[in-house]
Every structure is written in C-alpha cells, then in structure tokens.
Amino acid sequence: MKNYVIIAIAVLLMSASCAKEKTGDSGKKSFREIQDEKPVYVKALKMEETDFNYDLLSNGTVSAMRKADLKFETDGVVSKIYVKNGTFVKQGQLIAELDRFKLEHSMIEAAGAREKAYLELQDVLISQGYSLKDSANVPPNVMKIAKIRSGYMEGANNLRIARHNLEKGSLRAPFSGAIANLNTKVYNNAGSETFCTVVDNRTPEVVFKILESEISLIRLNDKVQVSPFSSPERKVQGQVSEINPVIDANGMVQVKATVSNPNNTFYDGMNVQVKLQRLLGKRIVVPKSALLLRTNRKVIFTLKHGKAIWNYVETAQENSDSYVVTDGIHAGDSVICDGNLNLAHESPVIVNK
C-alpha cells in the first residue's frame, strides 16, 4: 500500500513540474513575440495653428448673360439667310430677310390710300368753312372729326403698319453674340416660330446652389473657380454676382457667379464644378491621410516616446486635402500622417526622416 502511495505522489510531482515548465515556456514565448515586434516606419507632422482655407464645392450650370429668341413679326417666305449656327454677329447686323415684293406692294397701297384720304380730309374741312393750309386755326375737335370722316386717320395707321412690316422683314441682331438653333432654310415660310437664337456667351453666369449652413461662408464679389465636367483641367476665375435670399424646400440657396469666357469654351447649359475658398483663420489642421476610421469613430495616431498613441478626435470643416480638428489633439502634438494604416495603440514606430 505504501508503495502505491509513493508512486502516486511521484506522479503528481512530475505532472506539476511539467505544467510549470510548460507555463514558463509559454510566458517566454509571449515575451519573445513582444520583443520581436518590428517597429513601423512612419512620417509625422508637428501640429500648430495655421490658416485654414475652406473649400466650398458645388455643381452648377452655365447660363448666357443675354439670350434672345428671334422671329419674324410678319408672315412671308425667307429669301436670304446671311449666317449659320455658331456665327458671331454684331449688334444690328443683318441675319435674314423675307421676300420683299408683297411687303413693298402693301406699303405702296397704304401710301396711296393715305393720299386719297388726305384729299377727302381737305373736302371735309372746306365743307366746315376751314382750309387745311390754315390747320392751326381749326379747332382740335373739328380736326379730329374730319380725320375720322375722311378716313385719313385709318390711312395713316395702315401706312405706319405697312412701313413697320417692311422694316421687320429684315431680321437683325439685337446685341452681339453667337447664332444658335437656326434650322429654317431659304424659300421656307417664316411662320410664327423662332427663327434662331442669339446667345451672348462673353461673360456667362454660372448658377449653382449651396447648403443653408454655408450661407455665412459666401459673400457678393467672392472669387470662384469654375471648370467644366468634360474638361476639369480648364479652370477660369469668376466672382459671385447674386445670392438669392430664399431657401428652397431642400434647404438650398441659389447663387450666381459671372465668369470670363475669352476663348468661348463655356456654352449655355454646360455642366460645371464651382469651387470657392474662404479663409477661416487659425485652426488645428491635419492632412486627410492622418485621419482613420476605426469602429465608426475618427482616430488619429500621435507620436510619443517612439510609440503610436491612439486618439479619438472630432473634426469640423474640410477642404480638398485637410481637416480641421476641434477635439482630441492639440498644438505641439506630433501627428502620424503616413504609415498609420496598420498601427495599434502603443505600436513601436520609427520616424522616417
């Protein structure tokens, strides 16, 4: 019996010794893994308050400063067209003409009818004891009745209309601009539809919208940068010309800006991107590469004693390359802005000079 007890004690002692030895090996192994963690090379930037330019971005549409749909005021056949789509015309330049035969004939008839009425007017005045040569002495009410009875007033109005129709048989540019939407051909009837459109694209307007919360960031005459979606490398400068003081159902405010168009690269209806920069003063500004999203919260790593320190932060405005940080880091902190994607709290790091 004693032998069994001795053997059992010996087995227990050996098991405890093995377990202790195994635990010791595991602890050493874990320690070695920590010691073997290789530091990550990173780039860091020391924080200080700097001027921050807020970028206000919006999509807009180009609208010609002046645009007029032209049509003939009288019916007739188009006899001549002097322009085509894209032709630049100056104010008063002749664009097209109607056939003048009927218009001139109507004017001749109207002139003859007025002359006949003039003779009738003389007869009416003579019957009243007056002479047309002495019209200054004719009472106004007598002269008015005489003109109506003789048909002179009607004849004068018809002549005025015939002269107007003859003049409007020639279509002229109301202002300088480019011809657009010209689809009518020679020998076709002008009708009552729009013959063509004159578009003044020299200083077009860009119409865009901003959020209600951004109203305080924009003022009249602020500088803007405009570029077409089709050619983002083409950028022109402009300035805010109008702010509509009404907020629409979507919480947006309409703004207009005028831009220069010396090379005629912006067309009416073109879709563009609008960028406005507003200086907001001194802020703690970090590069966008420094900000990470972990568990749906914003995180920035700072450098402290050769280790990466995890910091939850809050941000405000942003522009194309930076964020304004309002809480979580302070001036003087060294923020890791490169090599931070796989860092954990207190990961060893080496600053890459």
ZIWO-V82205 format. One record per pair of residues at least 12 apart in sequence whose C-alpha atoms are under 10 Angstrom apart, sorted by sequence separation. I is the first residue (numbers start at 1). J is the second residue. If there is no record, write none. Layout:
BEGIN
{{I	J} {I	J}}
END
This chain:
BEGIN
{{82	94} {83	95} {130	142} {182	194} {183	195} {184	196} {224	236} {225	237} {226	238} {242	254} {243	255} {244	256} {290	302} {299	311} {300	312} {301	313} {313	325} {314	326} {315	327} {339	351} {81	94} {82	95} {83	96} {119	132} {125	138} {130	143} {181	194} {182	195} {183	196} {224	237} {225	238} {226	239} {242	255} {243	256} {298	311} {299	312} {300	313} {313	326} {314	327} {315	328} {336	349} {338	351} {339	352} {81	95} {82	96} {118	132} {128	142} {181	195} {182	196} {223	237} {224	238} {225	239} {241	255} {242	256} {243	257} {286	300} {298	312} {299	313} {300	314} {313	327} {314	328} {338	352} {80	95} {81	96} {82	97} {180	195} {181	196} {182	197} {223	238} {224	239} {240	255} {241	256} {242	257} {297	312} {298	313} {299	314} {312	327} {313	328} {314	329} {336	351} {80	96} {81	97} {180	196} {181	197} {182	198} {222	238} {223	239} {224	240} {240	256} {241	257} {242	258} {297	313} {298	314} {311	327} {312	328} {313	329} {79	96} {80	97} {81	98} {125	142} {179	196} {180	197} {181	198} {221	238} {222	239} {223	240} {239	256} {240	257} {241	258} {257	274} {297	314} {298	315} {311	328} {312	329} {78	96} {79	97} {80	98} {124	142} {125	143} {128	146} {179	197} {180	198} {221	239} {222	240} {223	241} {239	257} {240	258} {241	259} {294	312} {310	328} {311	329} {78	97} {79	98} {80	99} {124	143} {127	146} {178	197} {179	198} {180	199} {220	239} {221	240} {222	241} {238	257} {239	258} {240	259} {293	312} {77	97} {78	98} {79	99} {125	145} {177	197} {178	198} {179	199} {206	226} {219	239} {220	240} {221	241} {237	257} {238	258} {239	259} {292	312} {76	97} {77	98} {78	99} {79	100} {124	145} {125	146} {177	198} {178	199} {179	200} {219	240} {220	241} {221	242} {237	258} {238	259} {239	260} {291	312} {292	313} {76	98} {77	99} {78	100} {121	143} {124	146} {125	147} {176	198} {177	199} {178	200} {218	240} {219	241} {220	242} {237	259} {238	260} {291	313} {75	98} {76	99} {77	100} {123	146} {124	147} {175	198} {176	199} {177	200} {178	201} {219	242} {220	243} {236	259} {237	260} {238	261} {72	96} {74	98} {75	99} {76	100} {121	145} {122	146} {171	195} {173	197} {174	198} {175	199} {176	200} {177	201} {178	202} {219	243} {236	260} {237	261} {291	315} {70	95} {72	97} {76	101} {121	146} {122	147} {124	149} {125	150} {171	196} {173	198} {175	200} {176	201} {177	202} {218	243} {236	261} {72	98} {76	102} {120	146} {121	147} {124	150} {176	202} {236	262} {308	334} {309	335} {76	103} {120	147} {121	148} {123	150} {302	329} {308	335} {309	336} {75	103} {121	149} {122	150} {215	243} {300	328} {301	329} {308	336} {74	103} {118	147} {120	149} {121	150} {286	315} {299	328} {300	329} {304	333} {117	147} {120	150} {121	151} {215	245} {236	266} {285	315} {288	318} {298	328} {303	333} {304	334} {117	148} {119	150} {120	151} {121	152} {226	257} {234	265} {284	315} {287	318} {288	319} {291	322} {302	333} {303	334} {304	335} {117	149} {118	150} {119	151} {120	152} {121	153} {206	238} {225	257} {226	258} {285	317} {286	318} {287	319} {288	320} {289	321} {290	322} {291	323} {301	333} {302	334} {303	335} {308	340} {117	150} {118	151} {119	152} {205	238} {206	239} {207	240} {224	257} {226	259} {285	318} {287	320} {288	321} {289	322} {290	323} {301	334} {302	335} {303	336} {310	343} {116	150} {117	151} {118	152} {204	238} {205	239} {206	240} {209	243} {212	246} {223	257} {224	258} {225	259} {226	260} {231	265} {287	321} {288	322} {289	323} {291	325} {301	335} {302	336} {309	343} {310	344} {311	345} {116	151} {117	152} {118	153} {203	238} {205	240} {206	241} {207	242} {209	244} {212	247} {220	255} {222	257} {223	258} {224	259} {286	321} {287	322} {288	323} {300	335} {301	336} {302	337} {308	343} {309	344} {310	345} {114	150} {116	152} {117	153} {205	241} {211	247} {212	248} {219	255} {220	256} {221	257} {223	259} {238	274} {240	276} {285	321} {286	322} {287	323} {288	324} {300	336} {301	337} {307	343} {308	344} {309	345} {310	346} {114	151} {115	152} {117	154} {118	155} {205	242} {210	247} {215	252} {218	255} {220	257} {221	258} {228	265} {237	274} {239	276} {280	317} {285	322} {286	323} {287	324} {300	337} {307	344} {308	345} {309	346} {310	347} {113	151} {114	152} {117	155} {118	156} {212	250} {213	251} {214	252} {215	253} {228	266} {235	273} {236	274} {237	275} {238	276} {285	323} {286	324} {302	340} {307	345} {308	346} {309	347} {113	152} {114	153} {116	155} {117	156} {211	250} {212	251} {213	252} {214	253} {227	266} {228	267} {235	274} {284	323} {285	324} {286	325} {301	340} {307	346} {308	347} {309	348} {114	154} {115	155} {211	251} {212	252} {213	253} {215	255} {226	266} {230	270} {232	272} {283	323} {284	324} {285	325} {300	340} {301	341} {306	346} {307	347} {308	348} {113	154} {114	155} {115	156} {210	251} {211	252} {212	253} {229	270} {230	271} {231	272} {232	273} {283	324} {284	325} {285	326} {305	346} {306	347} {307	348} {308	349} {113	155} {114	156} {209	251} {210	252} {211	253} {228	270} {229	271} {230	272} {277	319} {282	324} {283	325} {284	326} {301	343} {304	346} {306	348} {307	349} {308	350} {112	155} {113	156} {114	157} {209	252} {210	253} {211	254} {228	271} {229	272} {283	326} {284	327} {286	329} {301	344} {302	345} {303	346} {305	348} {306	349} {307	350} {110	154} {111	155} {114	158} {208	252} {209	253} {210	254} {227	271} {228	272} {229	273} {291	335} {301	345} {302	346} {303	347} {304	348} {305	349} {306	350} {307	351} {110	155} {111	156} {113	158} {114	159} {208	253} {209	254} {210	255} {227	272} {228	273} {284	329} {290	335} {291	336} {292	337} {301	346} {303	348} {304	349} {306	351} {109	155} {110	156} {113	159} {208	254} {209	255} {226	272} {227	273} {228	274} {284	330} {285	331} {290	336} {291	337} {303	349} {110	157} {111	158} {112	159} {207	254} {208	255} {209	256} {226	273} {227	274} {284	331} {289	336} {290	337} {303	350} {110	158} {111	159} {207	255} {208	256} {225	273} {226	274} {227	275} {283	331} {287	335} {289	337} {290	338} {292	340} {293	341} {303	351} {109	158} {110	159} {111	160} {206	255} {207	256} {208	257} {225	274} {226	275} {286	335} {287	336} {288	337} {289	338} {290	339} {291	340} {292	341} {109	159} {110	160} {205	255} {206	256} {207	257} {224	274} {225	275} {226	276} {286	336} {287	337} {289	339} {290	340} {291	341} {107	158} {108	159} {110	161} {111	162} {205	256} {206	257} {207	258} {224	275} {225	276} {286	337} {287	338} {289	340} {290	341} {106	158} {107	159} {110	162} {111	163} {205	257} {206	258} {223	275} {224	276} {225	277} {289	341} {106	159} {107	160} {109	162} {110	163} {204	257} {205	258} {206	259} {223	276} {224	277} {107	161} {108	162} {203	257} {204	258} {205	259} {222	276} {223	277} {224	278} {106	161} {107	162} {108	163} {203	258} {204	259} {205	260} {222	277} {223	278} {106	162} {107	163} {203	259} {204	260} {222	278} {105	162} {106	163} {107	164} {202	259} {203	260} {204	261} {104	162} {107	165} {201	259} {202	260} {203	261} {218	276} {103	162} {104	163} {106	165} {107	166} {201	260} {202	261} {203	262} {217	276} {218	277} {219	278} {103	163} {106	166} {201	261} {202	262} {204	264} {206	266} {217	277} {218	278} {103	164} {104	165} {105	166} {201	262} {202	263} {203	264} {205	266} {217	278} {103	165} {104	166} {202	264} {204	266} {206	268} {207	269} {217	279} {103	166} {104	167} {201	264} {202	265} {203	266} {204	267} {205	268} {206	269} {208	271} {217	280} {102	166} {103	167} {201	265} {202	266} {204	268} {206	270} {207	271} {208	272} {100	165} {101	166} {103	168} {201	266} {202	267} {206	271} {207	272} {208	273} {209	274} {100	166} {103	169} {201	267} {206	272} {208	274} {99	166} {100	167} {200	267} {201	268} {206	273} {207	274} {98	166} {199	267} {200	268} {206	274} {100	169} {199	268} {97	167} {98	168} {99	169} {100	170} {97	168} {98	169} {99	170} {97	169} {98	170} {96	169} {97	170} {98	171} {96	170} {97	171} {95	170} {96	171} {97	172} {94	170} {95	171} {96	172} {94	171} {95	172} {96	173} {93	171} {94	172} {95	173} {92	171} {93	172} {94	173} {92	172} {93	173} {91	172} {92	173} {93	174} {90	172} {91	173} {92	174} {93	175} {89	172} {90	173} {91	174} {92	175} {93	176} {89	173} {90	174} {91	175} {92	176} {95	179} {89	174} {90	175} {91	176} {89	175} {90	176} {91	177} {89	176} {90	177} {88	176} {89	177} {90	178} {98	186} {99	187} {88	177} {89	178} {97	186} {98	187} {74	164} {75	165} {80	170} {81	171} {87	177} {88	178} {89	179} {96	186} {98	188} {99	189} {73	164} {74	165} {78	169} {86	177} {87	178} {88	179} {98	189} {73	165} {74	166} {77	169} {78	170} {86	178} {87	179} {88	180} {98	190} {72	165} {76	169} {85	178} {86	179} {87	180} {97	190} {73	167} {74	168} {75	169} {84	178} {85	179} {86	180} {73	168} {74	169} {83	178} {84	179} {85	180} {86	181} {72	168} {73	169} {83	179} {84	180} {85	181} {86	182} {71	168} {72	169} {73	170} {84	181} {85	182} {72	170} {73	171} {84	182} {85	183} {72	171} {83	182} {84	183} {96	195} {71	171} {72	172} {96	196} {70	171} {81	182} {95	196} {70	172} {70	173} {81	184} {70	174} {81	185} {68	173} {80	185} {81	186} {68	174} {78	184} {79	185} {80	186} {67	174} {68	175} {78	185} {79	186} {80	187} {67	175} {77	185} {78	186} {79	187} {66	175} {68	177} {77	186} {78	187} {79	188} {89	198} {66	176} {67	177} {77	187} {78	188} {79	189} {88	198} {89	199} {66	177} {67	178} {68	179} {69	180} {76	187} {77	188} {78	189} {79	190} {85	196} {87	198} {88	199} {89	200} {69	181} {70	182} {76	188} {77	189} {78	190} {84	196} {85	197} {86	198} {88	200} {64	177} {67	180} {76	189} {77	190} {78	191} {85	198} {86	199} {75	189} {76	190} {77	191} {75	190} {76	191} {74	190} {75	191} {76	192} {73	190} {74	191} {75	192} {72	190} {73	191} {74	192} {71	190} {72	191} {73	192} {71	191} {72	192} {73	193} {71	192} {72	193} {71	193} {72	194} {70	193} {71	194} {72	195} {69	193} {70	194} {71	195} {69	194} {70	195} {71	196} {68	194} {69	195} {70	196} {71	197} {69	196} {70	197} {68	196} {69	197} {70	198} {68	197} {69	198} {67	197} {68	198} {69	199} {67	198} {68	199} {66	198} {67	199} {68	200} {66	199} {67	200} {64	198} {65	199} {66	200} {67	201} {64	199} {65	200} {66	201} {63	199} {64	200} {65	201} {66	202} {63	200} {64	201} {65	202} {66	203} {63	201} {64	202} {65	203} {66	204} {62	201} {64	203} {65	204} {66	205} {63	203} {64	204} {65	205} {63	204} {64	205} {65	206} {62	204} {63	205} {64	206} {62	205} {63	206} {61	205} {62	206} {63	207} {60	205} {61	206} {62	207} {60	206} {61	207} {62	208} {59	206} {60	207} {61	208} {59	207} {60	208} {58	207} {59	208} {60	209} {58	208} {59	209} {57	208} {58	209} {59	210} {57	209} {58	210} {57	210} {58	211} {56	210} {56	211} {56	214} {56	217} {55	217} {56	218} {54	217} {62	226} {60	226} {62	228} {57	224} {59	226} {60	227} {61	228} {56	224} {57	225} {58	226} {59	227} {60	228} {59	228} {59	229} {63	256} {65	258} {60	254} {62	256} {64	258} {60	255} {61	256} {62	257} {63	258} {60	256} {62	258} {60	257} {62	259} {67	268} {64	266} {63	266} {64	267} {65	268} {62	266} {63	267} {64	268} {62	267} {63	268} {64	269} {61	267} {62	268} {63	269} {61	268} {62	269} {63	270} {61	269} {62	270} {63	271} {60	269} {61	270} {62	271} {60	270} {61	271} {62	272} {60	271} {61	272} {59	271} {60	272} {61	273} {59	272} {60	273} {61	274} {58	272} {59	273} {60	274} {58	273} {59	274} {57	273} {58	274} {59	275} {57	274} {58	275} {56	274} {57	275} {58	276} {55	274} {56	275} {57	276} {55	275} {56	276} {57	277} {54	275} {55	276} {56	277} {54	276} {55	277} {56	278} {53	276} {54	277} {55	278} {53	277} {54	278} {55	279} {52	277} {53	278} {54	279} {52	278} {53	279} {54	280} {52	279} {53	280} {54	281} {51	279} {52	280} {53	281} {51	280} {52	281} {53	282} {50	280} {51	281} {52	282} {53	283} {50	281} {51	282} {52	283} {49	281} {50	282} {51	283} {52	284} {49	282} {50	283} {51	284} {52	285} {48	282} {49	283} {50	284} {51	285} {48	283} {49	284} {50	285} {47	283} {48	284} {49	285} {47	284} {48	285} {47	285} {48	286} {47	286} {46	286} {45	286} {45	287} {45	290} {44	290} {43	290} {46	302} {44	301} {45	302} {46	303} {44	302} {45	303} {44	303} {43	303} {42	303} {56	317} {55	317} {56	318} {57	319} {54	317} {55	318} {56	319} {57	320} {53	317} {54	318} {55	319} {56	320} {52	317} {53	318} {54	319} {55	320} {42	308} {52	318} {53	319} {54	320} {55	321} {39	306} {40	307} {52	319} {53	320} {39	307} {40	308} {54	322} {53	322} {54	323} {52	322} {54	324} {52	323} {52	324} {49	330} {47	329} {48	330} {49	331} {47	330} {48	331} {49	332} {46	330} {47	331} {48	332} {46	331} {47	332} {48	333} {46	332} {47	333} {48	334} {45	332} {46	333} {47	334} {45	333} {46	334} {47	335} {44	333} {45	334} {46	335} {44	334} {45	335} {46	336} {43	334} {44	335} {45	336} {43	335} {44	336} {45	337} {43	336} {44	337} {45	338} {42	336} {43	337} {44	338} {42	337} {43	338} {44	339} {42	338} {43	339} {44	340} {41	338} {42	339} {43	340} {41	339} {42	340} {40	339} {41	340} {40	340} {42	343} {40	342} {40	343} {39	343} {43	349} {44	350} {40	347} {41	348} {42	349} {43	350} {44	351} {39	347} {40	348} {41	349} {42	350} {43	351} {44	352} {38	347} {39	348} {40	349} {41	350} {42	351} {43	352} {44	353} {37	347} {38	348} {39	349} {40	350} {41	351} {42	352} {43	353} {37	348} {38	349} {39	350} {40	351} {41	352} {42	353} {38	350} {39	351} {40	352} {41	353}}
END
